[in-house]
Amino acid sequence: MLNTQMEHTTNKVIQRLISEGAYLKPSKNTRVLAILDSLAQDSGISQYELGKRLNLSGAMINQYLKQLQAEGLVEFLPVNGKSYHYELTVDGERQRRRMFSDYSSETICLYTTIKDFVLERLEELERRGMSRLALFGASETCEVVLSALKESSFQVVLVMDNNRDKQGTTFLGHVVSAPHLLEQVDCDAVVITSFGRQDEIYEQLEPVAAKRGFEIVRF
């Protein structure tokens, strides 16, 4: 049995595996991995619930399950005359682990590429000796930026967010502050680390930047 924390983490991974992004589309292998991983967590899940969890149609789930059964990766065990219990076979569990390892490797490569992009975007600041940065947006994007900055000469002097629920909490060793603290902290540039709200935050920062003399960086 998975503990609650592991279940939560795995569910988040599954949602990312099958999310319909504008650029990263789920492949057949992605869907197969998501199905195998879901069955590893809960072999008693129905086809309907499996489809709902993975955002796949009932017909598609049925097709994938039959294929996995034919390949010896999933075993159908009847519960009653109308439903089945789905068990991963030994080969199915081995395949799940192999596919998850491959997926993790691809994800790490993508993560590294994004970190390189962050450092390239900030390269001009570094050449000009502008090393004190404030980050606006305590999000997953901020996590990537902080990771990238560990390999640089930059110093993070402030992490901010408009969300009051985040203010006062700790984010990767940094206390999240309200944006008004920019009036009291000296920094060379503010990096917007919220990809979804770049323009909105930029407009919010412009008056303060003009007054305090820092630059605004957005990706």
C-alpha positions as CSV (number, residue, x, y, z in Angstrom):
1,M,0.0,0.0,0.0
2,L,1.3,3.5,-0.8
3,N,1.2,6.0,2.0
4,T,-0.8,9.2,1.5
5,Q,2.2,11.4,0.6
6,M,3.4,8.9,-2.1
7,E,-0.2,8.6,-3.5
8,H,-0.4,12.4,-3.8
9,T,2.9,12.6,-5.6
10,T,2.1,9.8,-8.0
11,N,-1.3,11.3,-8.8
12,K,0.4,14.6,-9.6
13,V,2.8,12.8,-11.9
14,I,-0.1,11.0,-13.6
15,Q,-1.9,14.3,-14.2
16,R,1.2,15.7,-15.9
17,L,1.7,12.6,-17.9
18,I,-1.7,12.9,-19.6
19,S,-2.2,16.7,-19.5
20,E,-3.3,18.2,-22.9
21,G,-0.7,21.0,-23.2
22,A,-0.3,23.2,-26.2
23,Y,3.2,21.9,-26.9
24,L,3.7,18.7,-24.9
25,K,1.1,16.2,-26.2
26,P,0.6,12.8,-24.5
27,S,1.9,9.9,-26.7
28,K,0.7,6.3,-26.8
29,N,3.5,5.4,-24.4
30,T,2.5,8.2,-22.1
31,R,-1.0,6.9,-21.8
32,V,0.1,3.3,-21.4
33,L,2.4,4.4,-18.5
34,A,-0.4,6.3,-16.9
35,I,-2.7,3.3,-17.1
36,L,-0.1,0.9,-15.7
37,D,0.8,3.4,-12.9
38,S,-2.9,3.8,-12.0
39,L,-3.5,0.1,-11.9
40,A,-0.4,-0.3,-9.7
41,Q,-1.9,2.0,-7.2
42,D,-5.5,0.6,-7.3
43,S,-6.2,-2.6,-9.2
44,G,-9.8,-2.4,-8.2
45,I,-10.5,0.8,-10.1
46,S,-13.2,0.5,-12.7
47,Q,-12.8,1.4,-16.4
48,Y,-15.0,4.4,-15.9
49,E,-13.0,5.7,-13.0
50,L,-9.7,5.0,-14.8
51,G,-10.9,7.0,-17.8
52,K,-12.1,9.8,-15.6
53,R,-8.8,10.0,-13.8
54,L,-6.8,10.0,-17.0
55,N,-9.1,12.1,-19.1
56,L,-9.5,9.3,-21.6
57,S,-12.7,8.0,-23.2
58,G,-14.2,4.7,-22.1
59,A,-13.6,3.2,-25.5
60,M,-10.0,4.2,-25.5
61,I,-9.5,2.8,-22.0
62,N,-11.1,-0.5,-23.1
63,Q,-8.9,-0.7,-26.1
64,Y,-5.7,-0.1,-24.1
65,L,-6.6,-2.6,-21.5
66,K,-7.3,-5.3,-24.1
67,Q,-4.0,-4.6,-25.7
68,L,-2.1,-4.7,-22.4
69,Q,-3.9,-8.0,-21.6
70,A,-2.9,-9.4,-25.0
71,E,0.7,-8.4,-24.3
72,G,0.7,-10.2,-20.9
73,L,1.1,-7.0,-19.0
74,V,-2.3,-6.9,-17.3
75,E,-4.5,-9.7,-16.1
76,F,-8.3,-9.5,-16.0
77,L,-9.8,-11.2,-12.9
78,P,-13.6,-11.3,-12.7
79,V,-15.2,-9.8,-9.7
80,N,-18.7,-10.7,-10.7
81,G,-20.5,-11.3,-14.0
82,K,-20.2,-7.6,-15.0
83,S,-16.9,-6.2,-13.7
84,Y,-13.2,-7.1,-13.5
85,H,-10.3,-6.6,-11.2
86,Y,-7.1,-5.6,-13.1
87,E,-3.8,-6.9,-11.9
88,L,-0.4,-6.0,-13.3
89,T,1.5,-9.2,-14.1
90,V,5.2,-9.5,-13.2
91,D,6.0,-8.4,-16.8
92,G,3.5,-5.5,-16.4
93,E,5.2,-4.2,-13.3
94,R,8.6,-4.6,-15.0
95,Q,7.3,-2.6,-18.0
96,R,5.9,0.1,-15.7
97,R,9.2,0.6,-14.0
98,R,11.1,0.7,-17.2
99,M,8.7,3.2,-18.8
100,F,8.7,5.4,-15.7
101,S,12.5,5.4,-15.8
102,D,12.6,6.4,-19.4
103,Y,10.0,9.1,-18.7
104,S,12.0,10.4,-15.7
105,S,15.1,10.6,-17.9
106,E,13.3,12.7,-20.5
107,T,11.9,14.9,-17.9
108,I,15.3,15.6,-16.4
109,C,16.7,16.5,-19.8
110,L,13.8,18.9,-20.3
111,Y,14.4,20.4,-16.8
112,T,18.1,20.9,-17.6
113,T,17.2,22.6,-20.8
114,I,14.8,25.0,-19.0
115,K,17.5,25.8,-16.4
116,D,20.0,26.6,-19.2
117,F,17.4,28.9,-20.8
118,V,17.0,30.8,-17.5
119,L,20.7,31.4,-17.2
120,E,21.0,32.5,-20.8
121,R,18.1,34.9,-20.2
122,L,20.0,36.4,-17.3
123,E,23.4,36.4,-18.9
124,E,23.3,40.1,-19.8
125,L,22.6,41.0,-16.2
126,E,25.6,39.0,-15.0
127,R,27.9,40.7,-17.6
128,R,26.8,44.0,-16.2
129,G,27.5,43.0,-12.6
130,M,23.8,43.1,-11.6
131,S,23.8,40.2,-9.2
132,R,21.0,41.0,-6.7
133,L,17.7,39.5,-7.8
134,A,14.2,39.6,-6.5
135,L,11.9,36.8,-7.7
136,F,8.2,37.5,-8.2
137,G,6.0,34.5,-8.1
138,A,6.5,31.6,-5.6
139,S,5.5,28.9,-8.1
140,E,7.0,25.8,-9.8
141,T,8.6,28.2,-12.2
142,C,10.3,29.9,-9.3
143,E,11.6,26.5,-8.1
144,V,13.3,26.0,-11.5
145,V,14.8,29.5,-11.5
146,L,16.1,29.0,-7.9
147,S,17.7,25.7,-9.0
148,A,19.3,27.4,-12.0
149,L,20.7,30.3,-9.9
150,K,22.5,27.9,-7.6
151,E,25.0,27.5,-10.5
152,S,25.5,31.2,-10.9
153,S,26.9,34.3,-9.1
154,F,23.4,35.7,-8.6
155,Q,22.1,36.4,-5.1
156,V,18.3,36.1,-4.4
157,V,17.5,38.9,-1.9
158,L,13.7,38.6,-2.0
159,V,10.9,36.1,-3.1
160,M,7.5,37.7,-3.5
161,D,4.0,36.7,-4.4
162,N,0.6,38.4,-4.6
163,N,-1.1,35.4,-3.0
164,R,-1.6,36.3,0.7
165,D,-1.8,32.6,1.6
166,K,1.8,32.2,0.5
167,Q,3.1,35.4,2.2
168,G,5.0,34.5,5.4
169,T,5.5,30.9,4.3
170,T,8.9,29.4,3.4
171,F,9.6,28.5,-0.2
172,L,12.8,26.5,-0.7
173,G,14.5,28.4,2.1
174,H,13.2,31.8,1.3
175,V,10.4,33.5,3.2
176,V,7.7,34.6,0.7
177,S,7.0,38.4,1.1
178,A,4.4,40.8,-0.1
179,P,5.4,42.9,-3.1
180,H,5.4,46.1,-1.1
181,L,8.7,45.0,0.4
182,L,10.4,46.0,-2.9
183,E,10.2,49.6,-1.5
184,Q,12.6,48.5,1.3
185,V,14.9,46.0,-0.4
186,D,17.8,47.0,-2.8
187,C,17.9,44.8,-5.9
188,D,19.3,45.1,-9.4
189,A,16.5,43.3,-11.1
190,V,13.2,41.6,-10.5
191,V,12.7,38.3,-12.3
192,I,9.0,37.4,-13.0
193,T,8.8,33.7,-12.1
194,S,5.1,33.3,-12.9
195,F,4.9,32.3,-16.6
196,G,1.1,32.5,-16.6
197,R,0.9,36.2,-15.5
198,Q,4.0,37.8,-17.0
199,D,2.2,40.9,-18.5
200,E,0.0,41.5,-15.5
201,I,3.0,41.4,-13.0
202,Y,5.1,43.5,-15.4
203,E,2.5,46.3,-15.3
204,Q,2.3,46.0,-11.5
205,L,6.1,46.4,-11.2
206,E,6.7,49.2,-13.7
207,P,5.9,52.1,-11.3
208,V,8.1,50.7,-8.6
209,A,10.9,49.9,-11.0
210,A,10.9,53.5,-12.3
211,K,11.1,54.8,-8.7
212,R,13.7,52.3,-7.4
213,G,15.8,51.9,-10.5
214,F,15.7,48.1,-10.9
215,E,15.2,46.2,-14.2
216,I,12.3,43.8,-14.8
217,V,13.1,40.5,-16.5
218,R,10.4,38.3,-18.0
219,F,10.7,35.1,-19.9
